Amino acid sequence: MYAHPTDKLRSQGYFDSRNIRDHQLNHELASIRTFIHETRVEILAYIRNQKLGNPTLPIELIVSLRDEGPVLPDETHFPKHAEQFYTLRHPITYQRVRMLSCLVDFYDVQYQNWQVSGDDADHCETYTDEAEGGAY
């Protein structure tokens, strides 16, 4: 039986559209697998950090889930151990204020009012919530 040339074009178009759709599905599955893997890593880091008994043991970086996918913070602005993290409750040095500011910005933490006390107050800015008219 003789096949009409347009039949061949139609079937080729069908295969092309299927290949495109298969590629899109493979990309979506890879994205889902990446999300699941990164979520698992985040949960394990969170659990490990929660169970940390010695404050000088290293803590794990926690990813931030963004539209472009999971992102890790800059290691230079992330506390190396729990003791260093706890010092951020009272950011009395410029280095602590900078680290805390970077973490707040990276994790998009909402805050009301920060102030630096002590000798570093002359060298650091006071950070306030933008809604209150402050600037970051």
N, C-alpha and C positions, 0 to 999 in steps of 0.2 A: 504494500500500500504506500502511496506517495504522500509525504507530509508537506503541507503548505509552508512556505518560508515564514509566514507570520506566526505559525504554531511554534516554530523553533525560537523565534524572538520572545514569544510569550513565556515559554518554559524557561528560557535564559533569564528573563526578567524576574520570574518567580524565584529561581535559585539565587539570583543576586539579592533580592529582598530578604530571602531566608538567611543568607550568609550575613547580611547586615544586622538582622535581628539577632542571630546567634552571637555575633560579636558584641552587641549591646547587652545581651543577657550574661555573657561571660564576664564582661566588665562589671556589671551590677553584682554578680556573685562574688567576684574578687573584692569589690568594695565592702560587701557584707562580711566576708571572711576577715578582712582587715579590721573592720569595726569590732567584730566579736573578739578577735585576738587582742586588740588594744584595750577593750573593755575588761577582758580577763586579766591582762597585765596590770591595769589600774586597780582592779579589785584585790588582786594578790598583793600589790604594793600597799594598798590601804590596810588590809588585814595584817600584813607584816609590821607596818608602822604602828598599828594599834597594839600589837602584842609586844612591842619593844620594851624590854625591862631595863636595859642599860642605856642611859641617856647619851652615852658617848659612841654607841654603835651607829653605823651609817643608816640614814633613812633613804627610802626609794623615792625617785622622782615620780610625781603623779602627773599623768597626761591631762591635757585640756582638750575636750572634744569640740572641734570647730567645724564650720561648713566644709573646709577643705580636708578634713580628717583630723585624726589625733595629733597633737603637737606636744612636745616636751619642753619644759621651761629651760632657759639658759642655766647651765649648771653653776655658773659663777654667781648667780643671784638666787640660788636655792640653798637652804641650810644643809650642811653636811651631816648633821646628827641632831637628835632631839633636843639636846641641851642648847645648841645654837638656835634651833627653832623657838624654844621657850624664851630666849632672850629678846625675841621680837615683840613680846608682850609689852615691853618697856623700851622702845627704841631711843636710847639716850645718846647714841653716836650717829654720825652721818652715815657710816657704813650700814648700820642697822636700819636706818630710815630708808636708805636707798634699796636695800634688799627687800624690805617690807613693801615699799612702793612698787617695785618690780613684780613681786608676787601678787599684790592686789591688782595691778594692771593685767598681768598674765591670766589670772584666774577670774577676772572680772568680779572682784569682791566689792560689794556695796558697803560703804562706810560713812559715818556721820562727821567725825571730827578727830583729827590727829594733831598732836602738838609735841614738839621736842622740848625736853627740859634740860636744865644744867648748862654747862659751858658750851655745848654744841648748839644751843638755841640761837646764838648770834650768827652761826655759820650755816644754818639750815632754814628752809622755808617751812611754814606751817601749812599742812594739807587739810583742806576742808572739802566737804561734798559740794559739787558744782551747783546743786539745787539751792544751796545756801549762799551762792554767790562767790564761792571760792574757786580757785583754779588749780589744776594739777598739771 
